[in-house]
């Protein structure tokens, strides 16, 4: 009799638990709300117009980003700029130890390359004398420059033919916006330049060739900055160098 009363009482309590605020638990078991939940939210699919708008927006984004992705070619475009920053730093460190003069301004007797740059054919020697300041020969070759690949294994005569960057023989600390180094794939009047001495006046019809960076190039300046310059801007940059003629040694 006592057990039967307990069962009846328990059943009554479970059926009236909500009235006591006990809607969740009863010792040893969970009390579930058996009433089905009805959602009043509508599940709406995208309309044809909305789908078309999304497709058009994606197409626009691809059109904007694809040229940049092609230009970078896996980061090569920006690796070239990092190379030139390291090269520019090496120049400044070398100059700090040599009376604030770059190798091109210091005689061979004093560890520079002044007398060796007459014809511009041995541009690599300017980098060789900075071997203690340069971290590795690998930074002397632009990743997109197939003509000078692979980089040299060490700082020696191996550097000849394995350098992507010109040397401005007239670079001077007094002209912070003067070219110091940069991509050497120039064309004058549409004709690609050859290794050796290239003398460019401020009104020379100089452009980049298409073999690197899609008709753009990187230039390291005396002040340590690196600029990315396209063909339309290149002549303007020559005007900013501070001298009428720039003598560039093309490797």
N, C-alpha and C positions, 0 to 999 in steps of 0.2 A: 504493500500500500504506500509506504513512504517513498519507494523508488518510483512508483507511478506518479505520485504528486510532483516529484522533482522533475520528471520528464515533461509534465504538463506545464509547470512553471517556467522551465527553460524555454519551451516552445513559445509561450506567451511573451517572454522577455525579448527573444530574438525578433519576433514579429513587431514589437513596439519599441525597438532600440532607438529609432529616429526621434521618438518623442522625448527621449532622455539625453539627446545629443551624442549618443554613442553609435555613430554610423559606420565606424571603421572596424573596430575590433571587439571581440569577445574572447575571454581566456581560452587559448588553444585553437582558435579558428578565426578566419576573417569573415566579417559580415559584408556581403556584397549587395550593392543596390541592384536589384533585378530589373529596374525600370530602364528600358533602352534609351540611349542618348541620341537625340535628334539634332543634327547640325543644320543650321539655317544658312550657312555660307554656300555660295554658288561656286561650282568648279567650272571656270571659263577657259576655253582653249583660245590660242592666239588666232586672230582673224587673218585672212589672206593678205590684207593690206599691211598688218603689223609684221608679218613674216617677210614681205618684200622690203619693208623699211630696214629691217635688221640685215638682210642680205646686202642691200645697197651700202649701208654703213660699214659692214665688214669689207666690202670691195674697196671703198674709199681708204680705209686704214691700210689695207694691203698695198694699194697704189702709193701711199705716202711712205710706208716703211720699207718696201722692197728695194728702192734705190740705195737707201742707207745700208741695208744688209748686204747688197752686192758690193758696195763701196768698201765696207769693212772687211769682207772676205775672211770671216772668222777672227776678226780682231787685228788683222795685219795692218790696216790703215792706222790704227791707233798705236800699234807696236812701233811703227816707224817714227811717230812723234816722240815716244818714250826713248827710242834710240838717240834721237837728236838732243833731247834734254840731257841725257847722260854725257853725250859728246860735248855739249856746251859747258856742262859742269867741269869736265876734264880740261877744257881750254882755260877756264877761269882759274882752276887750281894750279895749272902749269904756269899761267901768267902771274899768279900770286907769289910763286917762287922765283920768278924771273923778271923782276922790276916792272910788273904789270904789263908785260909785252907777250904777245902770242908767239908761237914758234916761227911764224913767217916773218916776224920783225927782229928776230935774234939771229946773229951770225952762227955759222956752223961751229966755229971755234968755241962758242959759248953754249953749245948744245942745241942751237936752233936749226932752222932750215932756210934762212934767207937766201943764200947763194944757190940753193938747189931748186928754186922755183921759177927760174927764168923762162922756161918754156911750158911750165905747168904739167909736164908729162909724168912727173914723179910725185903726184899729190899724196900718194900713200905714205911718203916719208914724213909728212906733217903729223900723221896719226902714229907712226912708229915712234917718234920721239916722245909721245905722250903715253907710251905703253904702261908706265907706272900709274897713271891717272885713269886709264880706261879699264873697266872691269874685265872685259872679254872682247876678242875680235868679232864675236857674233853681232855686236851692236853696230858694226860698221857696214852691215848689209841690210837693206830694206827687205822685209819678208816677201814683197811683191816684185822685187828686182830679180828676175830669173837670169838675166845676163851675167850678174856677178855672183850668183850662187855656185857652190855652197860657200859659207864664210870660211876664212882662214882658220887653221887650227891653233896658231900661235902668232905672237908678234915677231915677225921676221920678214924676209923678202916675200913670204907667202901672201902678204897683204896686197901686193901688186895684182890687180885684176879682181880683187875681192872687196871692193869698196863701192858703196852706192852714193856717197855724199861728196859734193864739191867742197873746195876750200877757198874762201875769199882771201886772196893774197894781200889785200889792203885793209883787212879788218883791223879796227883800231878802237881801243876803249873810249876814245873821245867821242865816238859816234854810236850811241847805244842802239839805234835802229838800223845799223849797218848789218848786212848779211854776214854771218860767220860760217855757216855750213848749211847744207840742205840737199834735197833730192837733186840729182844731176841730170835728169832726163829732160833737158831743154830742147826746144826747137827754135831756130831763128829763121823767120820768113818761111816757116813750114818745113824746114830742113833740120832733121835731128843733128845735134852737135856731136862732134867726135872728141875722144880723149885729148887733153892738151890744154892750152891756154885759151880761154874765152873772154874776150873784152866786150863788155856790154855797156853802151851808153844809156842814158835815161830814156831815150826815145826809140830804142831798138825794138823791133817787132818780135819779141820773145814770148814763147808760150811753153806749156808743158806738153809732152807727148802723151799718148793714150795708154802707154804700156804700164803705168802705175797710177793708182788712185783715181782713175777715170777723169783725166785731164785736170787734176789738182795736184798739189805738192806741199810738202812741209819744209819750212825754213826756220833755222835756228838763228836768232839775233844775238848781237854782242851783249845785250842786257840780260841774256839768259832765257828769254821767252822763246817759245816755238809757235809759229803761226801757220795755219792751214790756208793756202792761197789758191784761188782758182785763176783761170786764164785771164779773165777780165780785170782781176785785181793785180796781176803780176807787174804790169808796167807801173802802176801807182806805187807799189812797194819799192821799185828801183828808184823812184823819185825821192823816197823817204830815207835813202841810205846816207845822204849827206855829201856824196861825191858825184862828179859828172860821169865817171867811168868806173865800173866794177871789174876787176880782173879775177876771174874765177878759174881755179885749177880743176879741170874735169878728170876724174880718175879713168 
